[in-house]
Amino acid sequence: MKELIKMIKTVKLVIYFLLSLSLLVEPILAADQDCLKATRLVKQGLALDKDREGELEKYRQAVESCPTMAEAYYNMGVILHSLGRDQEAEDAFSKAVKLKESAQFLVALATSETKQNNNDAAKEHFKRAIELEADNVKALQGLAIIAERNGDLDKALQYLKKAEELNGSDVNTLYNMAVVYDRQNETARAIASYRKVTELNPDHFQAYYYMGLAYTRLGQFDRAARALTHAAKLRPDDAAVHRALGDIYQQLEDYDKAELSYRKAISNDPSDVISRVNLGIVLVHKSQQAEAEEVLQKAVEADPTNSYALSVLGWAQLELGKLELAEKTLKEAIKIDGLNAAAHNNLGVLYQRLGKTELASKEFKLAAQLNPKLVQARENLKRFVLSRN
């Protein structure tokens, strides 16, 4: 039984919140004494750099001194956003826009609204930013994210292609294009876009990670391993990337590397049941059934209703000759999920060893029907039929 648990595809359009300290602005010099004071306060805030709370206080003092200074509200919003105080940030950006309707301020407001899933308002503000500044790449990126959220991937791609025409080296645009292609199952195009991202930004973890998964889906395991290995170097503590590497090495039947990858995944995330199950599979293949049983018991203890974990545990027990215990475990797996083809296949093997040929035939047939791609089930059924003729 070599079938891997299916990797859960979680590719999503990443919202690159396009606000950073580099976008902070200085106000235009004012004649009013209070606003002159506010201008000095904003400049003092900009000089504080890493002291965000101190910087925020300067901007608060600035708007108290000069309530019409849009730049102070905008800068306040940037800092609040960086501190994760999203509603306050949105309020600050909204005040800035009311005082001065610039494309930059509108994009900031829309981005904040997008983060809080206020998509309709965000869409209108992104569109207004484009009316004021037709070549605003960030506004186009924002509209693409809204379209993706609404399930209109074609529209999202249109916005991103237009953004690419304006700036072909914008990493955010290229990455989100790759994600849309991924969502549309345009895997080759997705890989091409992910590759462009890594060429522009060699430290882009997500691009390497999802490129590796895309190569995996194409069965190009060597390329997948290279991409995921690079991702693992960028984030050595990320459990998912080590699990993905383990899956590839298991497919390549390089069980030593697969074991190492799964153990790294578990070390980084002890709650990773999938890696525990797949580690158990690898250990059985390495004829380390006793250790496999121990690993799989922990997986089942962590998730008692995981039918797949139970089916693999039953397989390990079967290989250890614990037939009665294996039968109990496999039946429990089927009780939880009657569509678990691997469990039916393994139960068929067990019945065959017990000489219960009719029951074995029934389980092999059911396994093959439930999952025609499960090679072991087809082969077991074929051998069983030949043995009867």
N, C-alpha and C positions, 0 to 999 in steps of 0.2 A: 504494500500500500504506500504509494509515493505521492498521492495527490496532496497538494499543498492547500492549506486553508486560503481562501480567496483574499487577496489584498483589498482593503477597502479604499476606494478611490475618493480622496477628499480634496481634489483640486478645486479651488475657488478663486474667483477674481480677487486679488489682494488689493485693498484700498490703501494706496500709498498716500497717507495724509500729507498733503503738500505744504505743510507749514513747518517751518524750522526757524531757528534763531537767525539764520541768514536772511530771512524775509522781513525782519524788523525794520521799521522805517523811521526816519527823522521827520519831525513836523516842519512845515514851512514857517519861517520866521514871522512872528506876529507883532503888530504895533501895540496891541493892548498889553498893559503891564502884567495882568494876571496870566495871559497867554504866553507872554515872554518868560514868566516864571515857570509855566508848564513846559515850555520848550527846554529850559535848562534841566528840569526834572527828568524829562524823557531822555536827554543826552546822558544824564547821570545814570539812569537805568540801563541804557545801552552799554555803558562802561562797566557795569557790574558783572556782565557776562555769565559766569557760572552760578552766581547767587540768585536763583530764580525767585525765591520769596522776597528778597530785598529788591530785586528788579520790579517785581509785581507791585510792591508797595510804592515805588517811585511813580509808576504809571497811574496808580490809584490817586496819588496826590496830584498828579498832573491833571486828571479829569475833574478833580474837585476844584482845582484852581481855574481850569478852562474847560467847561463842559462841552464846548463845541470843537474840541480837538479830536478829530477822527483818528489820527495816527496813534494817539495815546490809547484809545479804545482798541484799535487793531492790535497793537503790541501787547496789550493786556490779554487779548484773546489768544495770541500765540503762546504766551507763557502759561495761561490756564489750560490750554490744549496740551501742552507738554507735560503738565502736572496731572493730566487725566481728569480734570474738572470740566467735563464736556458741556454741561448745560450752561455753566457760567461763561465758558468760552463762546458758546453760541450767542449768548446775550450780549457779550462785548462786541463780537463781530457785527451783530445786528445793529447796534448803536453806531458803529463805525460806518456802516452802509447808509444808514439814515442821514448821517451827516455828510457823507461823501461817497457817491455811488461810482466807485472805480472797479474795474475788472478784478484787480488783485483782492480787494475787500470782498467782493461778491463770491469769488472762488473760495476764499477762506470761510465765509459763512456757509456756503453750499457744502463744503467739505465737512464742516462740523455737523451740519444737518444730516449728511450721509452717514456719518459715524453713528448717529443716534436713530438711524432708519427713518428719518423724516424725508422720505424720497421725493414726494411730490414737490415740497418746497425747495429741496435741493435742485431738482431738475429745472425749475423755473429760474433759480438764481444762476445756475451754470449757463442756461440759455441767454440770460440777460448779460452775463459776462462776455459771451461770444458776440452779442450785438454790439457791445462797446469795443470789443477787441477780437476781431475775426480770427486771428491766428493764435488765440490763447490755447496752448496745448493742454494745460492743466484742466481747463473747463471741458475740453473734449474728452479727456480721460475720465472726468467725473461723470459725464453723460453716458459714457460707455459702461461704467459701473452700475448706473441706474438701470440702463437697458438690460444688462446681465441679470440684475436682481428681478427684473420683470419678466425674465425668461426669453427675451428677444436677443438671441446671440448674434443674429445677422446684423441687427442694428448696432449692437455693441462693436462688432467688427468694423462697420462702416465708420464709426466715430474714431476708432483706433487707427484705421488706415489713413484717415485724414490727418490725425495727429502725427503719424509717421511721415507723411508727406511734408509736414511743416518742420519736423525735427526727427530725422531718421536715426539719430543716436541717443534718443531718450530711452533710458533703461526701463522706466515704468511703463511706457507705451509698449515696448517690445515684449516685456514680461506678460503684461495683461493680454496682448495678442496671442501669445503662446498658450495662455490658460484658456482663452476662448476656443482656439483650435483644438485643444485637448478636450474641451467639453463637447465639441462637435465631432469628436473621433477622427479629426484630421491629424493623425499622429505624426506623420512625416513633417507637415508644416509646423506643428507644435515644436518638434525637436529642432527644426531650423531656427525658430525664433528663440528658443531657450539657449541655443548655441550662441546666437548673436548677443544675448544678454551676458553670457559668461565671458565673451570676448571683450565686451565693454566694461564689465565688472567681474573680475575673477573671484571676488569674494561673495558672489550672490548665491547663498545656500539654496534658496528655493528653486532657482533655475537648474542647478546641478541635480537636486533631489528629484524634481518632477521629470527632468530629462531622463534620469536613470529609470524611473518607473515607466516612462514612455518606451524606452528601448526594451524594457522587460516585456511589455505587451507585444512588441514586435518579435520577440524571441531572440533579440540580439544581445545575448547575455554578457558577452565580453565588453561591449560598449556600455551596457548598463552598469556593470561592475566598476568600470573606470569612472563614470559620472558619479556614482554613489560613493565610491572611495574618496573622491575629491570633496563631496558634501560632508562625509564623515570627518575629514581633516578640518573642515571649517567649523563643524559643530560636533566634537567628539562625544559630547554628553547627550546627543539626540538619540533616543531609543529607536524611533521609527526608521531612521536611515540604516542602523545596524540590522534591524529586522529585515529590511528590504534586501540588504546585502546577503543575509543568511538565506533568504528565499532563492536568490540567484545561485549561490554556491550549492544549494541543495539540488536545484535543477541541473547544475553541471556535475552533480555527484561528487563534488569536492567537500566531503563531509567534515574534514578537519577545519576548513575555513568556515563552513556553515556553523559548526559548533561554536567556534570562537565568536562569530558575529552575533549569534543568538545569546550567548552568555554576556556579551557587552550590552546588548539591548536590555536584558534582565537586570544587569547591574545598574544601568541608568534608570530603569523603571521597573521596580520589583512587582508592580501590578500588571505587567504586560503578559497576559495569559496566552496570547497568540504565540509569542516567542517561546514560552515554556512548552507549549504543545509541539511546535516545530522542532525545538531542541530534543524533545522526546522522540520524534520521528528519526532525527539524525542519529541519536544514540542507539536506537534499534538497528538502524542500518550499519552501525559500527559494532554490532553484536554486544552492546552494553545494555542488555535488556533490564537488568536489575536497577541500574542507575536511571534508565529511562522511566521505569515504573515509578520510582521515587519522584522524579521531576514532574511526571504527569499527574501523580496524586496531588502534588501541590497546586497544579493548574486547576484540577477539579475542585479542590478545597477553596480556591479563590473564586471559582465560578461554577457552582454545583449544577447549574442548568445548561452548561455548555455542552451540547450534544457532540460536537466535533472532538472536544477534549476527551470525553468519555469513550468515543469510538477509538481514538488512538491509544488510550489507556488499555482498553480491552484488547487491542492488537498486541501491545507489549506483554500483557498477561498471557495472551495466547502463545506468544513466542517463548515465554518462560515455562510453558506447560501447565499453567494454572487454569485449566479448561473450565472448571466450574465457576471460578471467580470471573473469568473472561466472559462467559456466557451471561452472567448476571450484569456485568458492566455494559456489554453491548446491547442487551435488551433495554437497559436504562437509557442508553443513548437514543435508541429507536423510540422509546416511549416519549422522550422529550421532543424528538424530531423524526417523525416517520419517513421523511424524505431524505434522510441522511444515507446516501448511497454507500459511503465508505463503511458505515456500521453494518449495513446489510451484507456487503461483500465479506467483511471480516467474520460475521456470524456464519456465513456460508462456509468459509474455510474451517471454522470450528466444528460445524456439523459434519463436514466431510471427514475431519480427523476422528470424529466420534462414530463414523460409519452411518450417520443419519442422512442417507443419500437424497431422499426426497425433499427433506427440509433444506439441504444444501442447495439443491437445484432451484428451489423456490427463491432462496435468498440471492443467488447469483443472477437469476433472471430479473428480479426486482431491482437489484443494484444497477444492472445494465440499462434497464428502462429508465430509472431515475436519473442516471448520468451516463449517457452514451460515450462521453469522453473519458470515463474511468476505465483506463486500459486494463487494470488488474481484474475488474469484474468481467469484462469481455473475454479475457484470456482464461479466467477460471471457468466461465460458462462453456467456452469452447472445449477445454480439456475435459470437463465433466461429461459433455455430450459424446466426445470421442471415446471416453472410457466406458461408456454404456453400450457403444455399438460394436 
